[in-house]
């Protein structure tokens, strides 16, 4: 059952994709970009990769789920993956997604990020931890089949909306430098963002880790849409 600590957890999975799988995913995405000419209108805009990429990533999630569930025991599915492409000058300002409406199913428990390509300089993903009380709502969940009673909920905060400016609060920043092939899973109630890309491209594949949609019993997970908007900030 989901509790507050689970929504603030962090887990890495090294060798999430093999070098061969990474090369295959890169080729498929590059072919898609060449055919469609897609260019993101803003850094947070994502593109749904072809089914062949979704299948490779779903297989990787199946392999990784025992590790993911060490930190996120309530996880039972993922949403369809999105591709994000950040170029020099692009950044993702600090924000926090939150759980959304806890009465809806599935619940967005965390985020899963795979770096398809690291920027030459900048474009680093970070997490901010803070004891700031203003981050939290007054609502506590009641006991049900998903939440432990008393689970706390953060406000959903962006650079433009929310009860507090994330740039103004006291926080400790944790900058991530994952080795090649690694994916990062982090709780959806954590503050996070991406530093400005200085040179090169930061190419990422991102999905939601969900709870309350299907019990995982060792078989393939189904990709399911999360309960929030289709276009959310990429981390």
C-alpha positions as CSV (number, residue, x, y, z in Angstrom):
1,X,0.0,0.0,0.0
2,X,1.2,3.5,-0.9
3,X,2.6,5.5,2.0
4,X,4.3,8.9,2.1
5,X,7.9,7.4,2.2
6,X,7.3,5.5,-1.0
7,X,6.4,8.7,-2.9
8,X,9.7,10.2,-1.8
9,X,11.9,7.1,-2.7
10,X,14.7,6.9,-5.3
11,X,16.0,3.8,-7.1
12,X,18.5,3.2,-10.0
13,X,18.6,0.2,-12.3
14,X,22.0,-0.2,-13.9
15,X,22.0,-2.0,-17.3
16,X,18.3,-1.2,-17.7
17,X,18.9,-1.5,-21.4
18,X,21.7,-3.5,-23.1
19,X,24.0,-1.6,-25.5
20,X,22.2,-3.4,-28.3
21,X,18.8,-2.4,-27.1
22,X,19.9,1.2,-26.7
23,X,21.3,1.2,-30.2
24,X,18.1,-0.3,-31.5
25,X,15.9,2.2,-29.7
26,X,18.0,5.1,-30.9
27,X,17.8,4.0,-34.5
28,X,14.0,3.6,-34.4
29,X,13.5,7.0,-32.7
30,X,15.9,8.7,-35.2
31,X,14.0,7.2,-38.1
32,X,10.8,8.5,-36.6
33,X,12.2,12.0,-36.3
34,X,13.5,11.9,-39.9
35,X,10.1,10.9,-41.2
36,X,8.0,13.2,-39.0
37,X,10.3,16.2,-38.7
38,X,9.1,16.6,-35.2
39,X,10.6,19.4,-33.2
40,X,9.4,20.1,-29.6
41,X,7.5,23.3,-29.2
42,X,8.8,23.6,-25.7
43,X,11.3,21.6,-23.6
44,X,8.6,19.8,-21.7
45,X,6.8,18.5,-24.9
46,X,7.1,14.8,-25.5
47,X,6.7,12.5,-28.5
48,X,5.3,9.0,-28.3
49,X,7.8,6.6,-29.8
50,X,6.7,3.7,-32.1
51,X,5.3,0.5,-30.8
52,X,8.7,-1.3,-31.4
53,X,10.3,1.1,-28.8
54,X,7.4,0.7,-26.4
55,X,7.9,-3.1,-26.6
56,X,11.6,-3.0,-25.9
57,X,11.1,-0.7,-22.9
58,X,8.2,-2.8,-21.6
59,X,10.5,-5.8,-21.6
60,X,13.1,-3.8,-19.7
61,X,10.5,-2.8,-17.1
62,X,9.6,-6.5,-16.7
63,X,13.2,-7.4,-16.0
64,X,13.6,-4.4,-13.6
65,X,10.4,-4.7,-11.6
66,X,11.8,-6.8,-8.8
67,X,14.4,-4.1,-8.2
68,X,11.9,-1.3,-8.6
69,X,9.6,-2.9,-6.1
70,X,12.3,-2.7,-3.4
71,X,11.7,1.0,-3.2
72,X,8.2,1.1,-4.7
73,X,6.4,-2.0,-3.5
74,X,3.0,-0.7,-4.6
75,X,4.1,-0.4,-8.3
76,X,2.1,-2.6,-10.7
77,X,2.2,-0.9,-14.2
78,X,3.7,1.8,-16.3
79,X,2.2,4.4,-18.7
80,X,3.2,4.6,-22.3
81,X,6.7,6.1,-22.7
82,X,7.4,9.5,-24.2
83,X,10.6,10.8,-25.9
84,X,12.0,14.2,-25.0
85,X,14.7,16.1,-26.8
86,X,16.5,19.0,-25.1
87,X,18.9,21.2,-27.0
88,X,21.2,24.1,-26.0
89,X,19.4,26.6,-24.0
90,X,16.6,24.2,-22.9
91,X,16.0,23.5,-19.3
92,X,13.2,22.1,-17.1
93,X,12.6,24.3,-14.1
94,X,12.0,22.9,-10.7
95,X,8.6,21.4,-10.2
96,X,6.7,18.6,-8.4
97,X,4.0,16.5,-10.0
98,X,2.3,15.1,-6.9
99,X,0.0,12.1,-6.9
100,X,-2.9,13.8,-8.7
101,X,-6.3,13.0,-7.4
102,X,-5.8,10.1,-5.0
103,X,-9.3,8.9,-5.6
104,X,-8.6,8.2,-9.3
105,X,-7.0,5.0,-10.6
106,X,-4.3,4.3,-11.5
107,X,-2.3,6.4,-9.2
108,X,0.9,8.0,-10.5
109,X,3.4,6.7,-7.9
110,X,6.7,7.7,-9.5
111,X,8.6,8.6,-12.7
112,X,11.0,6.5,-14.7
113,X,13.7,8.2,-16.7
114,X,16.2,6.7,-19.1
115,X,18.9,8.8,-20.7
116,X,19.1,7.9,-24.3
117,X,21.8,10.5,-24.9
118,X,23.7,12.7,-22.4
119,X,24.3,16.3,-23.3
120,X,28.0,17.2,-23.9
121,X,27.6,19.9,-21.2
122,X,24.7,20.7,-18.9
123,X,21.3,19.0,-19.1
124,X,21.8,17.3,-15.7
125,X,18.8,15.9,-13.9
126,X,18.4,16.8,-10.2
127,X,16.3,16.2,-7.2
128,X,15.7,18.7,-4.4
129,X,14.8,17.5,-0.9
130,X,13.4,20.0,1.6
131,X,11.7,20.1,5.0
132,X,9.6,23.1,3.9
133,X,6.1,22.6,5.3
134,X,4.5,24.8,2.6
135,X,5.1,22.0,0.1
136,X,2.4,19.9,1.6
137,X,-1.4,20.1,1.6
138,X,-3.6,19.5,4.6
139,X,-5.2,16.5,3.1
140,X,-4.4,13.0,4.5
141,X,-5.6,9.9,2.7
142,X,-8.1,7.5,4.3
143,X,-7.6,3.8,4.4
144,X,-8.5,2.0,1.2
145,X,-7.1,-0.7,-1.0
146,X,-4.2,1.5,-2.3
147,X,-3.2,4.0,0.3
148,X,-2.2,3.6,3.9
149,X,-4.2,5.9,6.1
150,X,-2.6,9.2,6.8
151,X,-0.5,9.4,3.6
152,X,0.4,13.0,3.0
153,X,0.0,14.8,-0.3
154,X,2.2,17.6,-1.7
155,X,0.9,20.5,-3.8
156,X,1.4,20.2,-7.5
157,X,3.8,23.0,-8.1
158,X,5.3,24.4,-11.4
159,X,7.5,27.4,-12.1
160,X,4.3,29.4,-12.6
161,X,1.7,28.0,-10.2
162,X,1.6,26.7,-6.7
163,X,1.5,28.0,-3.1
164,X,5.3,28.5,-2.9
165,X,8.1,29.4,-5.3
166,X,10.4,26.4,-5.5
167,X,13.4,28.6,-6.2
168,X,12.8,30.5,-2.9
169,X,12.6,27.6,-0.5
170,X,15.6,26.1,1.4
171,X,16.4,22.8,-0.2
172,X,19.3,20.4,-0.8
173,X,20.1,19.5,-4.4
174,X,21.1,16.1,-5.6
175,X,22.5,16.1,-9.1
176,X,22.4,12.7,-11.0
177,X,25.2,11.3,-13.1
178,X,24.0,7.8,-14.0
179,X,26.3,5.5,-15.9
180,X,25.3,4.6,-19.5
181,X,22.3,2.2,-19.7
182,X,21.0,3.2,-16.3
183,X,17.4,4.2,-15.6
184,X,16.3,6.3,-12.6
185,X,13.0,5.9,-10.7
186,X,11.9,8.5,-8.3
187,X,8.8,9.3,-6.2
188,X,6.2,11.6,-7.7
189,X,6.2,13.9,-4.6
190,X,9.9,14.9,-5.1
191,X,11.0,18.2,-6.4
192,X,13.1,17.8,-9.6
193,X,14.2,19.5,-12.8
194,X,16.9,19.6,-15.5
195,X,19.8,22.1,-15.6
196,X,20.2,24.2,-18.8
197,X,21.7,22.3,-21.7
198,X,24.9,24.1,-22.7
199,X,26.2,21.9,-25.5
200,X,24.9,18.8,-27.3
201,X,21.5,17.2,-26.8
202,X,19.9,15.6,-23.7
203,X,17.6,12.8,-25.1
204,X,15.3,11.0,-22.6
205,X,12.6,8.4,-22.5
206,X,10.2,8.9,-19.6
207,X,7.1,7.2,-18.2
208,X,4.9,7.1,-15.1
209,X,5.2,4.3,-12.6
210,X,1.7,3.5,-11.5
211,X,-0.1,1.7,-8.7
212,X,-3.7,0.5,-8.4
213,X,-4.1,-0.7,-12.0
214,X,-3.0,-4.4,-12.0
215,X,-1.3,-6.8,-9.6
216,X,2.2,-7.7,-10.8
217,X,2.9,-11.4,-10.5
218,X,6.0,-11.8,-12.5
219,X,4.4,-11.6,-16.0
220,X,4.6,-8.8,-18.5
221,X,3.3,-5.4,-17.4
222,X,0.8,-3.5,-19.5
223,X,1.5,0.1,-20.4
224,X,-1.4,2.1,-19.1
225,X,-2.1,5.9,-19.4
226,X,-1.8,7.7,-16.0
227,X,-4.6,9.8,-14.6
228,X,-3.0,13.1,-15.2
229,X,-2.6,15.2,-18.4
230,X,-1.0,13.5,-21.4
231,X,1.7,16.3,-21.6
232,X,3.5,16.8,-18.4
233,X,6.9,18.2,-17.7
234,X,9.4,15.5,-18.7
235,X,10.6,14.6,-15.2
